[in-house]
Amino acid sequence: MKFRAKIVDLACLNHFTRVSNMIAKLAKTCTLRISPEKLNFILSDKLASGGVSMWCELEQENIFSEFQMEGVSAENNEIYLELTSENLSRALKTAQNARALKIKLTNKHFPCLTVSVELLSSSSSSRIVTHDIPIKVIPRRLWKDLQEPSVPDSDVSIYLPALKTMKSVVEKMKNISNHLVIEANLNGDLNLKIETELVCVTTHFKDLGNPVLPSESVSQNRHPEDMVEVHIDIRKLLQFLAGQQVTPTKAVCNIVSNRMVHFDLLLDDISLQYFIPAWS
């Protein structure tokens, strides 16, 4: 296995750093999947057991100026690495205004993802700061548990309001209840609701719009005013909202009635899917 990549464009470097910061806020540990065309950050907890899942995808050609990799074999030309998300985020914090960033797979008594940052000094000479991030190479037999999740047909899909606004609302609701109801319809209405024995609080968002769904979707037979809902752990929703380091060009909430909610975020070359199971 071999992996070596380089970023020289400052905008791409800042972009990659923001993604790394976002992943660190969403997951303590994650899987980095390296393939010839893409990088994926993966969190694959079992939804059936109440865990969240994440699938973040980056097109490598839009980020890296150089990219070389050899997978475990010609037939399985991929590499799967487990790492502590914060370690990568912390290493990239030193890369602000760097001249170049290099990442490579190394073995320094233990497998590492080595991040080398080339910085300009006041004398216009450069210096190199190197971080060795411990990683665990995931064997081929476990890859089947780390594939892109199959997404069930949504009963309702709706565009999200500004994520900062949504985060502010959910933070206040968290002080009242541990779980929250998300409900939406095909008329562009989204409600965030908490109910306890003492109080019921609902925040309404109107005219958000709904993505165009495939004609075979069951949602096409639903009356536009009918609400579809899912009960979720409010802390898991807040973790998702607090982790956002980028402003997406598209943010969609997909509700599978009483089963799960998954969020799709898209920003240029980055796509993120985040799955939260229903409250049990």
PyMOL commands that set and color helices and strands:
alter all, ss='L'
color gray80, all
select helices_A, chain A and resi 10-26+47-49+60-62+85-95+140-146+163-173+218-221+234-242
alter helices_A, ss='H'
color red, helices_A
select strands_A, chain A and resi 2-7+29-34+38-44+53-59+66-70+79-84+100-107+111-120+126-137+156-159+179-184+190-195+200-205+228-233+250-256+260-267+270-277
alter strands_A, ss='S'
color yellow, strands_A
deselect
rebuild
show_as cartoon
